[in-house]
Amino acid sequence: MEDCDLIIIGAGPAGLAAGIYATRSGLKTLVLEEKIAGGTIADAPLVENYPGLMKVTGLELAQKMAEHSKLAGVKIHEFEGATKLELKDEIKTVKTGRAAYQTRTVVIASGSHYREIGVPGEREFRGRGVSYCGICDGPLFKDKRVLVVGGGNSALITTLYLSELAAEVKIAHRRDVFRAEEALVKALANRKNIEVLWSREVQAIQGEKTVNKVVFYNKKSEAKEELSVDGVFVQVGESPNSQLAKEAGVEVDEHGYIKVDMFQKTNIAGVYAAGDVTNHPVKQVGTAVGQGIAAALEAYAFVKRPYYK
Amino acid sequence: MEDCDLIIIGAGPAGLAAGIYATRSGLKTLVLEEKIAGGTIADAPLVENYPGLMKVTGLELAQKMAEHSKLAGVKIHEFEGATKLELKDEIKTVKTGRAAYQTRTVVIASGSHYREIGVPGEREFRGRGVSYCGICDGPLFKDKRVLVVGGGNSALITTLYLSELAAEVKIAHRRDVFRAEEALVKALANRKNIEVLWSREVQAIQGEKTVNKVVFYNKKSEAKEELSVDGVFVQVGESPNSQLAKEAGVEVDEHGYIKVDMFQKTNIAGVYAAGDVTNHPVKQVGTAVGQGIAAALEAYAFVKRPYYK
């Protein structure tokens, strides 16, 4: 058993920002991370939109944040993910494969994962033509040819977004109708550089150093087809890593995202959430950082001045 | 007259983050700044808590953000502050001393200003021993002697915060009783390294390269006194730069901060606010950046897909 003021679940941008602020404020803080510190941003080929760092790879940004945290004295246990949370009492318990930690407060910053389509080449070319985030990576495909895979709101929004940057955007959907809002479908039809490929299932993503081809199965013609592209945006949904929190009684929305208020508070006193795991509408490094900071300072207030609202 | 999709009022961290995201998204964006791009963070002697940039001066951070914005193609008019906002109609007008701009959306990121005590040496030593933010600059005074000036909640919170870092903290108040919450006053009394200097008016802040002395007038003894210190934290309040917004009908709270929701929306459609000018409880560079990003993406959604909620 070890005693903490604050345990942070996850060492992505939200968790590391929370760690820096909490540690600097004097809270006895521990960050638990099931992989290595930095978070999924490490997968992004290039990050041009984290203000202050002009042009960094996702890996560099992840490493800078991890290094910054360590320099600030943040205690991070890598390769030690939480396996169970007990949050209802004043003193909370976080269990891992190695130990059980007691703590006054918890910040859940466990992020989310993009759903994959699960075809050959998808993982191989991730960060080299395969992306899961239009806002993050779209500008890298200016005047190029890209393919979006999916048929829901986020796929259509990404397609519209990319159509203002890329030369040509194709969207491949396995059905013959979108499951998206009418206004988005109409907007799509009005763009000249967008083409919809109905009833296509992606079978493989191919390339050399980077992506140059996608192989489809056309469900109508029952033929195999090939398409030359420079990039593939997979938009078949994402899921928050909120299972443990949910099991511990933390309230989530209909998609599983943890509900937070302006102070990053959850429904349980002393339990906060920040970053991609929350129901905040924007999922960017810069917003995750802001939320991590707010969560840490709120946890600080809870521990150090419990009677002061 | 010039037409924009988005005008951003203020080029501090919130405004610049909004500018980067809006410009990259393809919105025709203009940032208006009455001074130079970067914001009041430029006054901070050292910033150690903006995740990813380990140790920068406030000026360096401000310059990095400004440079990043310019590299991203953000159009910034420096030395051109807004003088009047007309926000009620669908097409809004922002007037400056030089022009009147029409725009679909507005992000107000005009920041706030710390109230000064107005004594000799205060401006001279700002950033060289005189600070207005305990969380920002407290760790620079580890094991040193600091003075807090003020008697309200924020002065007491800063004093408590600093007492865990500095060797000795004195707090000088011009009255003989605090105007702060009971719990804070009690907490203060329990700390051994805090001393309260009642009925003292600061008359001057002195030093050589950095602060080393404060001169008081003691209202009880009617004597002039001197105190050797390494740092002075002025905590006599801050005020949001929200006057123009308020005149244009934007709703503010009882302290003048612009009321925003989780999407950074104000009470007027198409008008957003981000950073220190808002009623968000945390005022840090990292949170301002997160809010600027969210505001820009919300403005993008408003302009590009008005029927899509």
Interface residues (C-beta under 8 A of the other chain):
Chain A: P13 L16 A17 I20 Y21 R24 S25 G26 E48 N49 Y50 P51 G52 L53 M54 L61 K64 M65 E67 H68 S69 L71 A72 I135 P139 I157 L160 Y161 E164 L165 E181 A183 L184 A187 M262 F263 H280 P281 V282 Q284 G286 T287 A288 V289 G290 Q291 G292 I293 A294 L297 E298 K304 R305 Y307 Y308
Chain B: P13 L16 A17 I20 Y21 R24 S25 G26 E48 N49 Y50 P51 G52 L53 M54 L61 K64 M65 E67 H68 S69 L71 A72 I135 P139 N153 I157 L160 Y161 E164 L165 E181 A183 L184 A187 M262 F263 H280 P281 V282 Q284 G286 T287 A288 V289 G290 Q291 G292 I293 A294 L297 E298 K304 R305 Y307 Y308
